Amino acid sequence: MKTWIAVLMSGLILSGCKLLPKDGPLPPVVEAEPQARQTWFCTTEASFDALGKFCEFNYWAKVYIEANEINWPERLNKINELGDAPVDLMYKVMMSQGPDTPYQNRLRAQNWITSLLTVVEPTMASVLDVVIFQPSQQLLELESAITILSRVNVRQEKVMDELNATLDARKEDLEKQRTQVEQLLKIEANMADQNRSQ
């Protein structure tokens, strides 16, 4: 048993030696970057200080998804508790993206994104633009178009109601005139009959 262990140890030592270079110095040891520096959105100290956990894609995505599962009144309460620091603006932006967010609040979030774009690195700016700003802008434009169409429809309905009311009033006037003409014709016919009989 002891010889078997000795053979195994010798084999390991010899195979380890084969991994070392034959000539020259050992290659330099490359130290891995700290985990935080390997995140997708931030590379500078300033970004990490400004955005904290939002530099990590997983955290960013988690907050975005969780915000969509909370109703608007709850999200609004959370928004009102936050300040104007970049990390707070990121939370506010995320909390303003749910489908039930009112137009005015979604528009305000667009302004927060614009503020953030001056602070964040290009990668984060691109993600904010593509993932949040542009889709939200399209929703705002659609909502605005729908609002305008609704106003136009209401206005047209009002005009149609007024036209119908005018038409009804004219019909009544015509009916009165027709009745009066018929009465006059009857009177005239009666008078003509009386004249003939005399």
C-alpha positions in Angstrom: 0.0 0.0 0.0 2.9 2.4 0.9 4.5 1.7 -2.5 1.3 2.4 -4.3 1.1 5.8 -2.6 4.7 6.5 -3.3 4.2 5.7 -7.0 1.2 8.0 -7.2 3.0 10.8 -5.5 6.0 10.4 -7.9 3.6 10.5 -10.8 2.0 13.7 -9.6 5.4 15.4 -9.0 6.6 14.4 -12.5 3.5 15.6 -14.2 3.6 18.8 -12.4 7.2 19.3 -13.6 6.0 18.9 -17.2 3.7 22.0 -16.8 6.7 24.2 -15.9 8.6 25.9 -18.8 11.9 24.3 -19.6 13.8 27.5 -20.2 13.4 31.1 -19.0 11.5 32.8 -16.3 8.0 31.9 -15.2 5.2 33.8 -17.0 3.9 36.7 -15.0 0.9 36.1 -12.8 -2.2 37.9 -14.0 -4.4 39.0 -11.2 -8.1 38.9 -11.9 -9.9 42.2 -11.6 -12.2 42.6 -8.6 -15.7 41.3 -9.3 -17.2 44.7 -9.2 -15.0 45.9 -12.1 -16.1 43.1 -14.3 -19.7 44.3 -14.4 -21.2 45.5 -17.6 -22.3 49.0 -16.8 -19.5 50.7 -14.8 -15.7 50.8 -15.1 -14.7 53.9 -13.1 -14.8 54.7 -9.4 -17.0 57.7 -10.1 -19.6 55.5 -11.7 -19.5 53.0 -8.9 -19.9 55.8 -6.4 -22.8 57.3 -8.3 -24.8 54.2 -9.2 -23.8 51.6 -6.6 -25.5 48.2 -7.2 -27.0 49.5 -10.5 -23.6 48.9 -12.0 -24.4 45.2 -11.9 -26.7 43.9 -14.6 -28.4 41.4 -12.4 -29.3 44.0 -9.8 -30.5 46.4 -12.5 -32.7 43.7 -14.1 -34.0 42.6 -10.7 -35.2 46.1 -9.7 -36.7 46.6 -13.2 -38.7 43.4 -13.0 -39.8 43.9 -9.4 -41.0 47.4 -10.2 -43.3 46.0 -12.8 -44.9 43.7 -10.2 -45.9 46.6 -7.9 -49.0 48.7 -8.5 -48.6 52.4 -9.3 -49.7 53.9 -6.0 -47.1 51.8 -4.1 -44.4 52.7 -6.7 -45.3 56.4 -6.4 -44.9 56.3 -2.6 -41.4 54.8 -3.1 -40.6 57.4 -5.7 -41.6 60.2 -3.3 -39.2 58.9 -0.6 -36.2 59.1 -2.9 -33.9 62.1 -3.5 -32.0 63.4 -6.5 -28.7 61.5 -6.3 -28.0 59.4 -9.5 -28.7 56.1 -7.7 -32.1 57.5 -6.5 -32.9 58.7 -10.0 -32.2 55.2 -11.3 -34.7 53.8 -8.8 -37.2 56.5 -9.7 -36.8 55.7 -13.4 -37.3 52.0 -12.8 -40.3 52.6 -10.6 -41.9 54.7 -13.4 -41.9 52.1 -16.1 -44.9 49.9 -15.2 -47.7 49.7 -17.7 -50.1 51.5 -15.2 -47.8 54.6 -14.9 -49.8 57.7 -15.7 -48.6 59.8 -18.7 -47.4 62.7 -16.6 -45.2 60.5 -14.4 -43.8 58.6 -17.3 -42.9 61.9 -18.9 -41.2 63.0 -15.7 -39.1 59.8 -15.7 -37.9 60.7 -19.2 -36.5 63.9 -17.7 -34.7 61.9 -15.0 -33.2 59.7 -17.7 -31.9 62.8 -19.5 -30.3 63.9 -16.3 -28.7 60.5 -15.8 -27.3 60.4 -19.3 -25.0 63.3 -18.3 -23.6 61.3 -15.4 -23.3 57.6 -16.5 -20.8 55.9 -18.7 -21.6 55.3 -22.4 -22.5 51.7 -21.9 -25.1 52.6 -19.2 -26.3 55.5 -21.3 -26.9 53.1 -24.3 -28.8 50.7 -22.1 -30.9 53.4 -20.6 -31.7 54.8 -24.0 -32.5 51.5 -25.7 -34.2 49.6 -22.9 -36.1 52.4 -21.2 -36.0 55.8 -22.8 -37.0 54.8 -26.4 -39.8 52.4 -25.5 -41.2 54.8 -22.9 -41.0 57.6 -25.5 -43.0 55.5 -27.9 -45.6 54.9 -25.3 -45.8 58.6 -24.5 -46.3 59.4 -28.2 -49.0 56.7 -28.6 -50.8 58.0 -25.4 -50.5 61.5 -26.7 -51.9 60.5 -30.1 -54.7 58.6 -28.5 -55.5 61.6 -26.3 -55.5 63.9 -29.3 -57.7 61.5 -31.3 -60.1 61.2 -28.3 -60.3 65.0 -28.1 -61.0 65.2 -31.9 -63.6 62.5 -31.5 -65.3 64.3 -28.6 -65.2 67.6 -30.6 -66.7 65.8 -33.7 -69.4 64.2 -31.6 -70.3 67.6 -30.2 -70.4 69.1 -33.7 -72.5 66.1 -34.9 -74.9 66.5 -31.9 -75.2 70.2 -32.7 -75.9 69.5 -36.4 -78.4 66.8 -35.4 -80.1 69.3 -33.1 -80.2 71.9 -35.8 -81.6 69.3 -38.3 -84.3 68.3 -35.8 -85.2 71.9 -35.3 -85.5 72.5 -39.1 -87.6 69.3 -39.4 -89.9 70.7 -36.8 -90.1 74.0 -38.6 -90.8 72.3 -41.9 -93.5 70.2 -40.3 -95.1 73.3 -38.8 -95.0 75.0 -42.1 -96.5 72.0 -43.9 -99.3 71.8 -41.3 -100.0 75.6 -41.7 -100.0 75.2 -45.5 -102.4 72.3 -45.3 -104.7 74.3 -43.0 -104.6 77.2 -45.3 -105.4 74.9 -48.3 -108.3 73.5 -46.3 -109.6 76.9 -45.5 -109.2 78.0 -49.1 -111.0 74.8 -50.3 -113.8 75.4 -47.9 -114.1 79.0 -49.0 -114.1 77.9 -52.7 -116.8 75.3 -51.9 -118.9 77.9 -50.1 -118.6 80.3 -53.1 -119.8 77.6 -55.5 -122.7 76.7 -53.4 -123.9 80.3 -53.3 
